[in-house]
Amino acid sequence: MLLVKSFSVRKIRTAYGVSEYRLANGLRVLYRHETATPVVAVCVTFHVGSRNEARGHTGATHILEHLLFKDSVHFNRANDNAITDYLEWFGATLNATTWSDRTNYFELLPRERLPEALRLEADRMRGSLFSDADLATEMTVVRNEYERSRNNPFELLDEAVMATAFTTHPYRIPTIGLKKDIEGSTAKKLREFYDAFYWPNNATLTVIGDVPWSVVRKFILAYFAPIPHSPHKIPSMNIREPIQTASRTCSLKKPLGISLASLAYKIPEGTHADYPALLLLGMVLAGGFSSRLQRVLVDTGLAAGLSVNAFALHDPGVLSFMVHVAEGVKPQTVLTVMHKELARFIKEGCTGRELAHAKERIFSYLAAGRDGVLNEARTLSEAIAAGDWTIEYSLESMLRRVGVAEVSRVAKKYLRKSHETSGTLRSTT
């Protein structure tokens, strides 16, 4: 019989059908009852990502993501219940990802197996047993991931643009880390990083599925409540990027078979009031077949494709455009056309029809992000990392309120030369 000590959980609020709770040790819990299917999704979001890595220790969060699938105190190979094997044995889908502002570990499993997932996540929160031998094994995997990224032209140019756009903020370093830091990793260094950040008061547990709160509460109190609050203050990242006052540029030459061009503009954090309009601005300019840059680049034969990103980050980030330059076309030619089209957009603004198409496209993406409890838990993790979990649910209503005047306003405010970083990658083959 499961014995629960006299721990308590305090309700903070309910918003958008999600209830937020707090344990005495600082762990935040988000819960939503969803009865559509007999499954449950569990996601632990640690508020630590590549943004929190010190110089010389880049890539630590990503390597730890790998190592937390190794042995823990109660889930290990010696007990014949190794983490991945144990969960997959009863039908769970599981994985983890690392990003700039967070690391998350998640499972989708039959509702009756929720206790096993919660017990496991609680166990590796403070009971991970990774060793030098485990690190040596995973370093082969991490090195392979790193080398694959060196052969991806889109990643290479994106990293170069970010490293140019940001001069001091850790967003300038890719999540996978720098090669010298990756190869200099030791189990001792990673243990210090783990002991600095992996605590309940630096994490959010999300549970969405067909399990009543009374049951969820019982097992959270049993497995997570006994974990102590960190004995120290969680290290904070206090680096602030200086305001960019002039355009910047970077260029690469690689024998990778394709050429690329990119423009990136500084924008505020994902919780900023301008973010919804900026998201729509990016979609009007480069989201789909009816977008402005599609018509002047792809439809004219100057480009083979294009994309846009405006991630909702914890700190100010970028609105970035990436163009796959057509064979025989110079990347600089594409940048010239992009600059002309952006200048025209700033002068003329967008039409109501363009904005309506952009909204429809974003609403489709948002719906896909909530298709199933696991997708919902994972997309909610991004809002958690940005600093306000409610934006996952309020974003759609905020987007609906944005009009053409607002899109024009943010275009004039943020698509400035002084906020711009351009980049090119020219194929040498």
N, C-alpha and C positions, 0 to 999 in steps of 0.2 A: 504494500500500500504506500502511495506517495505521501510523504509527510512534508507539509509546507510550514516553515517557521513563521513567526509573527512579523512578516514583512508587509509593507503596504504599497499601494499604487494610487497616485493622485490624479484625478481627471482635470485636464487643463481646459479643454473646449471641444466642441463638435462643430465642424464646418464641412460643407459639401458632402455630407454623409460619412465623413471620416472623423473618428474620435481620437483625440490626442491625450496621452497620459504621461506621467513622469514617475519614475521610481526614485527612492531616496538616494540611490547611488548615482543619480544623474541621467540614467538611460531614458531616452524619450521613446515612446511607443505610439505608433500610428496603426489604427485598426478600422477595417471596414468589413461589414458582414455582407457577403455576396453569395447568393444561393443558386445561381444559374447552373453551376456544375459542382459535383461532389469532390472538389479539390481545394487546396489552399496554397497560397504563395507566401513565402517568407523571404524577406530581404533585410540584411543588416548593412546599413550605410555607415561607414566610418568617415568622420570628417577630416580626412587626411588624403591628400593626393600629391601629384608632382609639385604643386604649388608650395607644399610644406617642406620640401627637401632642401637641405643646406648645400652650399657649394661643396663639391667633392663627394656628395652622396646622392647624386641624381640617379634615378632608376630604382631607388630603394623601395618605394611603394609597390612598384610593379613586381619586383622580385619577391617581396613579402606576400603578394597576392598568390604567387606560386607556392611558396613555402607553407602557407596556412592550409594547404590541402595535404600536407604531410601529417605525421602523427601528432595527436594531442593526448592529454592525460588519460582520457577514457575512451578515445577512438584512435586505435593504432593497430599496426600490423601484428604486434605480439598478441593482442587480444582477438585477432582475426576479425576485426571490425574497422578496418581502415576507412577513412572518411568517405572517399568517393565510392568505394565498393559497397560500403554499408548502405548509403543512401540509394544507390542505383539498384540494389538488391530488391527493395520494395517499391520500385517504380518511379523514383524521383528523377526529375531533370534538374541539374545543378550546374552552376558555373560562378565566375566572379569576373569583374572588370575593374580596371584602374583608369582614372581620368585626372584632369587637372586639379579638381577640388574635392575628390572623394575616391574611396574604394568601396565596392559593394560585393556582397556574397549572397547568393539567392538560390532558392529551390522552389520547384513546383511539385507537389506530391499529393497523394490521396489524403483526404481530410482526416482520416483516422490515424495518419502517421505524423501529424503535426508535433506531438511530443518529442519524437526522435529528432526532428529538424531543430527544434528549439534547444534541446539538450546539447546537440552537436555544436550549434552556433555559440551557445554560452560557453562550451568547453574550450573552443579554440579562441574565444575572445581574450582569455588570459592564460590558457593552458596549452598553447602551442609548444611542441617539443622539437622544432626543427634544429638540425645539426649541421656540422661541416659537410658530412656525407650527403645530406639532403640537398644542401646548397650546390655541391659539385654536380649532382644529378640534374638539378633544375637549370644550372648555368648553361648546359648544352642546349636546352630548350630556349632559354632567354637569348643566347647568342644567335641561334637560328632565326628567332623573331627579329632581332636587330639587323642581321644581314639581309633578310627579306625586305625590310624597310629601306635598306640602302639601294635596292633595285627597283623601288617604286617611285617613279618620277613625280607623281602628285604629292607624296609624302615629303620628298626631298625639297621641292619648291615651297610647300607650305611651311616646313621647318625653317627654311632660309628667310622667308618673309616674316615669320613670327620673331626670329632672332634679330631681324633688322628693325621691326616695328617696336619691339620692347628692348630697352637698353639695360634695365635693372630688374624688372619683375620676373619671377620664375616662369611665367607663361612663355618666356623666350626659349625655354628648354623643353624638348619633346618628352612626353610622358615616359617613354621607354628609357630615357636617360642618355648620357654621353658614354661612349665606348670605354673611355679610360676609367670612369666611375663604376660602370658595370663590372669590368674585369677586376677592379680593386675591391669588390664587395667581399665581406667576410661574415660568417655567422655571428661573430661578436658585434660587429657594427650594426647588423640588421636586428639583433636582439635589443640593442640600445634604442633603435628606432621604434621597434615594437613596444618596448616598455615606456616609451615617451608618449605614444599616441593611441595605443589599442586598449582603451578603457571604456566602461559603460557611459561615463560622462562625456565621451567624445564620439558617441554613436547614436543612431536612430534605428530602431527595430520596426519594420513594417510587416503587418500580417493582414492579408486580404483573402477571404474565402468563406467556405461554407462550414464555419466553426463558430459557435456562439461565444460571446465575450467571456462568459463565466468560465468556459473551458480554457480559452486563451489566457485569461488572467491567472488561473491556477498554475499553469505550467510556466508562465513568465515569472511568477513569484517563486516557484520552485527552483528554476534554473538560473535566472538572471539576477534576481534580487540579492542572493548571497555574495555576488561579486562585489568587491569593495570599490568605492570611488578612488580615482587616482590619488596617490599620496602627494602629488605635485601638481602644479598648474600646467595644463596642456600648453605646450609651446605655441605661441601665436606667430603668424607670418605678418610682419609689420612693414614690409617693403612696399612702397608706393611708387608707381611708375611716374616719372616726371612728365609734365604736359608736353606733347609733341608740338613743335612750333614751325617745322619745315618738312617738306616731303623727303622721303628716303627711298632708296632703290637698292636692289641686289640682283645679281645675275649668276647663272650656273651654266656650265657646259658639260654634258654627260652623254656617253654613248648608249642611250636608252631607247632610241628609235622614234621618240616623239618630242615635240616642242610644246611648251606651255607658257602662258602669260597670266599674271595675277595682280589684282588690286585689292588692298585691304585698308579699311578706314577705322580709326579708333571710335568705339562706341562705349556707353556706360554698362554697368553690371546688369545682370538679368532681372533684378528686382526693381530697376529704375522705371519711372513712369513712361519714358520714351521707348522702352524696349518693344512693346507690341507694334508701334508704328514703324520701327526699324525693321522688324521681322517682315512686315508687309512691304516695306520699301524694297528689301532684298528680293522678295518674291515677284514684285512687279517688274523689277529690272532683269532678273535671271531665273525665274521659276517657271519652267515649262515652255511649250511651243509658242505661246502668245506673248512671251516676255520681250521687253525692249532689246536686250542684248542678243537674244536668240535671233531676232529679225535682222539685226545689222551685222551679225557675225556668222551664225550658222547658216541662215537662209541665203546669205550672199556667197558662201563658200570659203569664207576666211577662217572658219573654225569647224571642228568636227563635233564639238560639244562644249558645254559649260555647266558650272554649278555655283551655288551660293551657300554660305554658312554664316549664321549669326548666333552662335551658341550662347545660351543663358548662363554666364559664368558668375562666380562669386565676386570677382573684381572686374573692372572695366576690361573689355576684350576688343574684338574687331568684327566688322562686317566685311567678309572677304568674298571675292569673285575669282574663280579659277577657270581658265579657258584652255581647251585642248586645241592647239593651233593646227590648221590644216597643212598638209604636206606642201612644201614649197613656199609657204607664207612665213614671213619674219615675225617673231613674237612682238617686236617693237611696233610693227604695223598694226597689230591687233590692239595694243595698248593705246595707240593714237586714236583708233576708232572708238574704243571704250571711253576715252576721255571726252571725245566730242559728243557721244550719246549721253553721258552723264551730265555734261554741261547743258545740253538741250533739255534734259529732264529737269534740272534745277531751275531753268528759266521758265519752262512751260508747265511743269507738274504732270500729274497723271490724270487719267479720265476715270469716271465712275465705273465704267465697264472694266477697265484694267484692274481697279481695286477689287471689284466683285469677283473677278477670276482669281485674284491672289488669295482672297479670303476663302473661296471654295477649296483651293488647293491646300491651304494650311489646315482647314477644318478636316480635310481628308487625312492628312498626316496625324493630326491630333487623335482622330478616331482610331486609326491603326495603332497608335501608341497605347491605347487603352483596350485593345482587342484581347480580352482574356486577363485574368488576375495577375499572371506573371508579368505581362507587358505593362500593366498598370503599376505594379510595384516597382518595376525598373524605371519607368519614366518618372514616377514620383520621387525616386532616388535622385534624379537630376535636379528637381526643384528643391529638395532637401539640401543638396550641395550648394545650390545658388544662394540659400539663406532663408527661404520662405516656402515651405511645402505647399501652401495654399495656392501658389501661382500655377501649379499643375492643373487646378480645377477652375481658377478664375481667369486664366489666359483667354479662353474662348470668348467670354463675355467682354473682356477688354478689347479684343480684336474687333468684335462686332461694332463697338462704339467708335472706332477709328474712321475718320472721313478723309477725303482727298486733301483737304487743307492741312490736316495733321501730317500726312505722308510728305507733302511738299515742304512743310516746316522742318521736319527732321532731315530731309534731303539737303536743304540749304545749311542746316546746322552742322551736319556730320560729314557730308561728302565734300570736304574742303581739301585743298592741296596740302595745307599745313597738317592735316590729320592722315595723310595718305602714305602708304608704303607700296611700291610697285616691285614686281619681281618677274624675271624671265628665266626659263630653262630652254636652252637651245641644244637640240640633238646634234651630236658630232658624227652620227652615222647615217 
